[in-house]
Amino acid sequence: MAIRLSLRIATTAMLVSLPLGIFTAYVLARWRFPGKVLLDGFIHLPLVLPPVVTGYMLLMLFGRRGPLGSLLAEHLGIVFSFRWTGAALACAVMGFPLLVRPIRLSIEAIDRRLEDAAGTLGANGLWTFTLVTLPLSLPGLLVGSILCFAKALGEFGATITFVSNIPGETQTISAAIYTYTQVPGGDDGASRLTIVSIVIALGALIVSEIMQRGADKRVAGLE
């Protein structure tokens, strides 16, 4: 059950983060504005903060009595605390920096003359982004997505702080391994989940490499 729940949470975290991650990467790669360094630092903050701190901040903001959590629960019926949706939120926050950075680097590597050429042919900013920037940044997009998924799959500190360790609801693979290690005779269960976790993470990285090579060939054909 923990394996299926972890895959569900990691997939949700990655898919929900993707649109905002693409937009954020584009803003950081192409726009110039005051406070850009501060925004960049804020996005990467989960990488350097203790995960427990990130989880506690999420609990304060999105808990049932938090300013955002109470607002979402009252008006939209969305509850994060002690739910699998909260685990997905925690995983999305922790994986967001790993999603944004490869996409940003990929966009920065695109020859601006290609985008300018699309503009001279009558394409507006949105069409230029859709038809030129996004296809050419596909390798970074794939790498970022897989890294975000892998990070979400192994997330522990922020998740257990925000949504606890509830079997069947918020108990991911990492939380289940932790639980097994706390009870006598739980070594076998912990070992099995550890092997499964390694296999899934390694498989994700292999798929990422294969997809990136395919995307690189496709992008080379477009340039």
RAWO-V932260 format. One record per pair of residues at least 12 apart in sequence whose C-alpha atoms are under 10 Angstrom apart, sorted by the first residue. I is the first residue (numbers start at 1). J is the second residue. If there is no record, write none. Layout:
i/j
I/J
I/J
//
This chain:
i/j
1/167
1/168
1/169
1/171
1/172
1/173
1/176
2/167
2/168
2/169
2/170
2/171
2/172
2/173
2/174
2/175
2/176
2/177
2/193
3/153
3/171
3/172
3/173
3/174
3/176
3/193
3/196
3/197
3/200
4/168
4/172
4/173
5/84
5/87
5/153
5/167
5/168
5/169
5/170
5/171
5/172
5/173
6/84
6/87
6/88
6/152
6/153
6/154
6/155
6/170
6/171
6/172
6/173
6/174
6/175
6/197
7/149
7/150
7/152
7/153
7/172
7/173
7/200
8/84
8/85
8/88
8/153
8/172
9/84
9/85
9/86
9/87
9/88
9/89
9/90
9/91
9/92
9/149
9/152
9/153
9/170
9/172
10/87
10/88
10/89
10/91
10/92
10/95
10/148
10/149
10/150
10/151
10/152
10/153
10/154
10/155
10/172
11/88
11/91
11/92
11/145
11/146
11/148
11/149
11/150
11/152
11/153
12/85
12/87
12/88
12/89
12/91
12/92
12/149
12/152
13/85
13/86
13/87
13/88
13/89
13/90
13/91
13/92
13/93
13/94
13/95
13/96
13/145
13/148
13/149
13/151
13/152
13/153
14/88
14/89
14/91
14/92
14/93
14/95
14/96
14/99
14/144
14/145
14/146
14/147
14/148
14/149
14/150
14/151
14/152
15/92
15/145
15/148
15/149
16/88
16/89
16/92
17/89
17/91
17/92
17/93
17/95
17/96
17/99
17/100
17/145
17/148
18/92
18/96
18/99
18/100
18/141
18/144
18/145
18/148
20/96
20/99
20/100
21/96
21/97
21/98
21/99
21/100
21/101
21/103
21/104
21/141
21/144
21/145
22/99
22/100
22/101
22/103
22/104
22/107
22/134
22/137
22/141
22/144
23/100
23/103
23/104
24/39
24/40
24/43
24/99
24/100
24/101
24/103
24/104
25/40
25/97
25/99
25/100
25/101
25/102
25/103
25/104
25/105
25/106
25/107
25/108
25/141
26/100
26/103
26/104
26/105
26/106
26/107
26/108
26/129
26/133
26/134
27/104
28/40
28/100
28/101
28/104
28/105
28/107
28/108
29/101
29/103
29/104
29/105
29/106
29/107
29/108
29/109
30/104
30/107
30/108
30/112
40/97
40/100
40/101
41/97
42/97
43/93
43/94
43/96
43/97
43/98
43/100
43/101
44/93
44/94
44/95
44/96
44/97
44/98
44/100
44/101
45/93
45/94
45/97
46/93
46/94
46/95
46/96
46/97
46/98
46/158
47/93
47/94
47/95
47/96
47/97
47/98
49/94
50/157
50/158
51/90
51/94
51/155
51/156
51/157
51/158
51/159
51/160
51/161
52/156
52/157
52/158
52/159
52/160
52/161
52/162
53/157
53/158
53/161
53/162
54/90
54/93
54/94
54/157
54/158
54/159
54/161
54/162
55/87
55/89
55/90
55/91
55/93
55/94
55/156
55/157
55/158
55/159
55/160
55/161
55/162
55/163
55/164
56/157
56/158
56/159
56/160
56/161
56/162
56/163
57/158
57/161
57/162
58/80
58/81
58/86
58/89
58/90
58/93
58/158
58/159
58/161
58/162
58/163
59/80
59/81
59/82
59/86
59/90
59/158
59/159
59/161
59/162
59/163
60/162
62/79
62/80
62/81
62/86
62/89
62/162
63/79
63/80
63/81
63/82
63/86
63/162
63/163
64/79
64/80
64/81
64/82
65/81
66/81
69/81
80/162
80/163
81/161
81/162
81/163
81/164
81/170
82/159
82/160
82/161
82/162
82/163
82/164
82/165
82/166
82/169
82/170
83/162
83/163
83/164
83/165
83/166
83/168
83/169
83/170
83/171
84/159
84/163
84/166
84/168
84/169
84/170
84/171
84/172
85/163
85/169
85/170
86/159
86/162
86/163
86/164
86/169
86/170
87/152
87/155
87/156
87/158
87/159
87/160
87/161
87/162
87/163
87/164
87/165
87/169
87/170
87/171
87/172
88/152
88/153
88/155
88/159
88/163
88/170
89/152
89/158
89/159
89/162
89/163
90/152
90/155
90/156
90/157
90/158
90/159
90/160
90/161
90/162
90/163
91/148
91/149
91/150
91/151
91/152
91/153
91/154
91/155
91/156
91/157
91/158
91/159
92/148
92/149
92/151
92/152
92/155
93/148
93/152
93/158
94/148
94/151
94/152
94/155
94/156
94/157
94/158
94/159
95/144
95/145
95/146
95/147
95/148
95/149
95/150
95/151
95/152
95/153
95/155
96/144
96/145
96/147
96/148
96/149
96/151
96/152
97/144
97/147
97/148
98/143
98/144
98/145
98/146
98/147
98/148
98/149
98/150
98/151
99/140
99/141
99/142
99/143
99/144
99/145
99/146
99/147
99/148
99/149
99/151
100/140
100/141
100/143
100/144
100/145
100/147
100/148
101/140
101/141
101/143
101/144
102/137
102/138
102/139
102/140
102/141
102/142
102/143
102/144
102/145
102/147
103/134
103/137
103/138
103/139
103/140
103/141
103/142
103/143
103/144
103/145
104/137
104/140
104/141
104/144
105/137
105/140
105/141
106/133
106/134
106/136
106/137
106/138
106/139
106/140
106/141
107/133
107/134
107/135
107/136
107/137
107/138
107/139
107/140
107/141
108/133
108/137
109/136
109/137
110/132
110/133
110/136
110/137
110/223
111/133
111/136
111/223
112/133
114/128
114/132
114/133
114/223
115/127
115/128
115/129
115/131
115/132
115/133
116/128
117/132
118/131
118/132
132/222
132/223
135/215
135/218
135/219
135/222
136/215
136/216
136/218
136/219
136/220
136/222
136/223
137/215
137/216
137/219
138/211
138/212
138/214
138/215
138/216
138/218
138/219
139/208
139/209
139/211
139/212
139/213
139/214
139/215
139/216
139/217
139/218
139/219
140/212
140/215
140/216
141/212
141/215
142/207
142/208
142/209
142/211
142/212
142/215
143/205
143/207
143/208
143/209
143/211
143/212
144/208
145/208
146/201
146/204
146/205
146/206
146/207
146/208
146/209
146/211
147/201
147/204
147/205
147/208
149/201
149/204
149/205
150/197
150/200
150/201
150/202
150/203
150/204
150/205
151/201
152/172
153/172
153/173
153/174
153/197
153/200
153/201
154/172
154/173
154/174
154/175
154/197
154/198
154/201
155/172
155/173
155/174
155/175
156/171
156/172
156/173
156/174
156/175
156/176
156/178
157/174
157/175
159/171
159/172
159/174
159/175
160/172
160/174
160/175
165/178
165/179
167/179
173/190
173/193
173/194
173/196
173/197
174/190
174/193
174/194
174/197
176/189
176/190
176/193
176/194
177/189
177/190
177/191
177/192
177/193
177/194
178/190
180/193
//
